[in-house]
Amino acid sequence: MTVQPAPVLTLTDPAALASALIACPSITPATGAVFDCLAAMLAPLGFSVERFLDGEAPEGPVENLLAVRRAGDGPHFAFAGHLDVVPPGDGWTSDAFAPQTRGELLYGRGAVDMKGSIAAFVAAVARAEAQPGTISLLITGDEEGDAIHGTRALMAHMAERGVKPDLCLVGEPTSVNRLGDTIKIGRRGSVNMWITVPGVQGHVAYPHLAHNPISPLLHILSAIEAIELDTGTDWFQPSNIEITDLHVGNPATNVIPGKASARLSIRFNDLHSGEALVERIRAIVEPEGGVLEAKISGEAFLTPPGAFSSLISEAIEAETGIATELSTSGGTSDARFLSRLCPVVEFGLVNATMHKLDEAVALPDLEQLTRIYGRIIAAIPTRS
């Protein structure tokens, strides 16, 4: 039997690179083949590639990749992203992990979020003329999951090696209607809270022998609903508290329940910290006899408009002719961690099909994004 050699990728072709990455199934937590594929793209471009695993099942193991290329003195520009994807689900027109081109669209899970952007950046580096300074790729395998063993572990790995970028571009799909119409200069923070009110179970005909936990839980939720956290800022929409679950689990009509619980989600701007919000809710919960547990997913951050966001906006306008909007809308991303290192801006493909059936990227967008990233790379040494 003759073994056919693997096809040689054209590193300047973002569609070919994106197809190769899509063809490697990489549902969170991602490891293995998809990182092999990316590493094989980066090695010929002069990058030193380090890979490591972090965490254990079920959240891990997660693979992370740090690729660095140094070329004398100059700024350190990092590109950050993730190779993991959400499960494809049922109902795709074609296999989610068998990339297929139909017309001007490339279909496959991760085409937009965000293997397409990673492919575009690699192709941009392959096309770019040598520039003084350092380029790095910070790539994780659990952005779509709990983000415990990914970017945070990668940042610790970087700190051990003295690797610290001056600027970081995150390739999340930020565009809304047209490539380049929106970039993210910040994100709201996120905290989830679980409230439990214990009671004493008993017969409804003998309430003096029981303690109904529903009444104090309603008092708690009423007080929380009355909170107005803020009215927004120059760059952020108002923070909001949402009750996302109520649970008693009492199937009997003649039984006072022994416990009642609720769940909250707060998305907050840079007027607040996650810990301060937790303590504010705790001050409402505990006097009513409740217990509060909380998980802070990330703090709000803002990269104030300046040289970096202007550089990116100018690169977009030069290629597309449109003036981009600076935004802080949407959910969280790994930029919430990377913002501790340096100024961070997010910019990538149109997000209309991310996480959907038949996720697809327009091939002209993929090519245009490559050219925009190329302009950014070329401009960094003179505008850092």
N, C-alpha and C positions, 0 to 999 in steps of 0.2 A: 504493500500500500504506500502510495506516495503522499507525503504530508505537504500540503500547500503552505508556503510562507504567509505570515500575516501581511495584509496590505500595508504599504508604507503610506503614512498620512502626510498630506501636504500641510505643513504647519501654518501656512498663511491663509488657509481656507477655513473660515469659521464654521461653515455648514458641515464639512467633513469632520472637524473636531467635535462639534456638538453631537453629530450622529454617533461617533465612537463612544462618547460618554453616555449617551442615552441608552446605547446597547448593553450597558453594564447595569443590571438591576441593583438598586442601592437604596432600598427602603430603610428608613431610620430604625436602628443605628447602622450606619453604613461602614463597611470595611472592604478590603480586598481588591477585587478586580477593577472597580472604578478608579481607585487610587493608583493601581498599576498603570492604568491607561493614562491618567493625567501625568504621572511621573515620567512616563515614556515620551510624552510631549515636551516636557520641560528640560529634560537632560540635554538634548541637542542644542538648546538655546542658552546653555551655559549656567543653568541653575544648579545649585547644590540643594539636594532634596533630602529632608529628614521626615520620617514617618514614625508614629508611635500610637499605641493603643492605650485607652484609658477607660476605667470602669468595668463593671461586671453586669451580667444579665440581671434583670430584664432591660435596664436602661442602656447597657453596654454589652460587649466592648464597643467603643467608638474609635474610629481611626481619625487621626488628624495629620495634616501635612503642612510643613513649613519649607518653602522653597525660596532661596535667596541668591541673587546675582549681584555681585559688587563690581563696580567699574570706576575705581578711583574716588576722589573726594566729590561730594555732592549730596543732595538731600536723599533721604530714604523714603521712597513712595511704595506703599503697600496696597495690594488689592486683596480684599477678603470676600469669601463666599463659602458655599456649602455644596457638597456633592450628594447628600442624602435627599430623598424625595418622600412625599407622602404616598401611601398605598394607592394604586391606580383605581381600584374599584371595578365593578362589572359594567359592561355596556360599551366598551371602546369599539370603534369601527375596525381598528387593527390592533395587533399586540402592542401594549403600552411600552414595551422594552425592545421593540423591533422598529427602529426609526423608519419612517416612511414619508417620502415627499409626494405630495399631491398638489399640483399647480405650484403656487409660490409659497406653500406652507410646509414646514417640517414638523411632523407629528411625533409625539413620544412624551412619556412622563419625564419631567425635568426640562423640557425644551425651553420653557420660560423661567421656571423657578427651580434652580438657576444654572443649569448646565450650559444653556445658550450664552449667558453672560460670561461664564468662565472661558468657554471656547473663544468668544470674541476677544477677551483680554489676551489670551495666549496668542491668538493670531495677530493682534496688534503689536505685541512684543516681537513676534517673529518678523514683522514687516518694518519695525522701527529702526532707525539709524541709532548707532551706539550713543548713549548719553552718559555724562558723568553722574555718578551717584549709585544708589542701590535700589533695586526693584525686588519686591518680595510678594509671594502669594501665601495667604493664610487661609487654609481650606480645612473645613471640618466636616464631620459626618453625622452631626445630631442637631442641626439648627431647627429641623422640623419637630424635634422631640422636646425633651425637658431642658436641653441645652446645659446639662450638668457637666458632661465629660468632653465637651467640644471646645468652643472658643475660649472658655475660661481656663481649661487645662492647657490649651495651646499658648495662651498668654503667659502662664506660669513657666512653660517650657521655654518661651522666648526670653523671659526675665533671667532664667538660669544661664542663658547664652549671651546675654547683653544685647539682644536684638530689640530695637525700639524704633518704630517708624516715625517720621516727621509728619506725614499725612497719610490718610487711609481712605480709599474708595471702596465701598461695599456694593457689589453688583446685583443687589436685589431688584426685582422688577418694579420700578417706581413709576414708570410711564403709564398714563391712564387711557388716553384716546389716541395718542400719536407718540412715537418714539421721541423722547426728549422734552415732552411737555411738562414734566414734573420731576424734581429731584428732592430728596429728603435731607434737611439740615438738622433734624432732630426727631425724637419720638417721645410719646408720652410713656410714663412708667405704668407698671401693672402690678396689682396685688390682689390675691384671692384670699378670702376669709371664710372660715367655717364656724358657725355659732351653734352650740348645743346647750339646751336648757333641760336639766334633769327634773323629773317630777316623781310623784308617787302614784303608781297604778292603783286603780280601785273601781268599784261599782259606781255608776253614775247616780244611783239612788242614795249613795252614802258619800257625798262629796267631802264631808268633814273628815273622812278617813283616808282621803287621797289628796294629791296636789297636782292640779292640771298645769302642765308646762306651756300650754298653748297661749294662755293669757300673757305671761311675762314675755314670751317670744314676740307676740304682737306688739307689746309696748316697745320692745327693743327695735323692731323693724319700723314702727311708726316714727320713733325718734331718729332713726337713720334716714328714713325717707325725707324728713324735714330739713336735712342738712343741705345747704348750698355751699359747696367747697370753694368756688370762685366763679368769676364771670369770664374767664379766659385772659390771655395776655396778647402782646403784639404778635407772637408767633404760634401760640397754642390755643386750641379751642377750650371751652370750659371742661374742667375735670368732672367725671360722672361716676356715681355709685349705682350699680344695678344689682337687684336681688335676682339671682340666677337659679335658685332652687329652694323649695320648702318641702319638708318631709316629716311626717308623723308615723306613718306605717301602722295605722290602727284599723284593722278590718272589722272590729266589733262595734256595734251601735250603742252598747250599754257599758262600755269600758272607758274610763278616763286613762289616757295614755301615760306611759312612764317616761317618755322623752319626746322632745320636739327639736328640730334642727332646721337651719337655713344656711345658704351659701351666698356670699357676696363677691362681686368683682368690681374693682375700682381702677379706672384708667385716669391717670393724673398728670398734670403738667408740672413745669419746673418751679411752681410755687410751693410744692410739697415734697416730702420724702416718704418712702414706703413705711418706714418705722414710725414716723409721726402719725400717719394715718391709722396704722394698726393700734397705736395707743389711744387715739381719739375714739375709735370704735370700741376698744376694750373698756373705756370709761363709761360707755353706755351699757355694755353687756353684763359686766360683773356685778353692778348694783342690783340687777334683776335676777341674780343667781345663775347667770349663764357662764359658759366657758368658751373662750375664743382661741382658735388656731389660725395661723396665717402663713402664707407663702408669698414672698416678694419676688416676682419674676424679673423685675428690672426697674431701675430708677429712670426718671425722665432725664433727657439730655438735650442740649442745644449747641450746635456749632454756629455761632453768630455769623451772619453774612459778612463775607470779607474776601480776601485774595483767593482762597481755595474754591469757594462756591462760584466766584466770578470766573475763574479759570475754566471750570466745568461748563458753566452757562455759555461762555464764549465759544468753547469747542462745539457745543451742541448747536448754537446758532450758526456757526460757520458751515456746518454740514447740513443742517435741516432748514435754516432760515427762520426758525421760530424762537421766540423769547420764552425761556423756561420759567416755570413757577417754583418758588422755594416753598416747601411744605413740611409740616410735622405731623400730617395725618396718618391714619392707618394703625396697624398693630405693632407689636414689638419685633425687633430683629437683633442679630448679634452685634449690631452697631452700639447697642446699649452697654456692652462690655468694652468694646474697642475704643469708645469715647474716653475711657480712662487713660489711654495711651497718648492720644494725639487728636487733632481735629479730624472729624469723620463726616463724609458726605456719602449718601446712597444714590446710585443712579444705575438703571438697567432697562430691561425690555418692557414692552407693554404688558400689563398684568391681567388682561381680560380673561385669559384661559387658565391661569395658574390654579392648581388643585382641582381642576375640572376634568371631566371626561374629554378625550380627544384634545388634550393640551397641545398647543401648536405655536410655533414662532414663524413669523413672516421672514422669508429668506432675505428680502431687501432690508428689513430691519436689522437682521444679524450682520449683514455687510456694513450697513451704516453705523451700527454700534461699534464695530471694529475700527472704523475710521475715526469715530469720535474718541474712543479710548486711545487711539494712536496720537491724536492731537494733544490729549491730556498728558500722555507720557512725554511727548516732545516739549511741552510747555513747563513741566514741573521744575527743571533746573533753573529756569529764568524767573519763575514766579513763586518759588517756595518761601 
